[in-house]
Amino acid sequence: QVQLVESGGGLVQPGGSLRLSCVVSGDFLRIERMGWYRQAPGKERELVALRTSGRTTSYAGSVKDRFIISRDDAKNMVFLQMNNLKPEDTAVYYCYARLFSRTGNTEYWGQGTQVTVSS
């Protein structure tokens, strides 16, 4: 059984920084892609940052130049360094992974971690 576990959320003042971490465990052969989505109250879930196995990265326009996604493939982890945080970054952040196993590709989600940016 596959699990994605996030950590690192919390309350931070505008202009501050946070680092989110996510570790994936379970029965799979390869991580195809990992990344982060977020969902603010009353809004749809949106992509924040994504990194493929080929190290291609993509970012939402609103976080580009402020957030950095990285992976540690040896530890099956993905990180999101969030700098110069703004109140509009407040949301539940979800770790996402597309994993390849003997049955093919499957998408998984973490339980979410709250990020609140407020003075």
Secondary structure, DSSP 4 states (H G I P E B T S, - for coil): --EEEEE--EEE-TT--EEEEEEEESS-SEEEEEEEEEE-TTS--EEEEEEETT--EEE-TTTTTTEEEEEETTTTEEEEEE-S--GGG-EEEEEEEEEEETTEEEEEE---EEEEE--
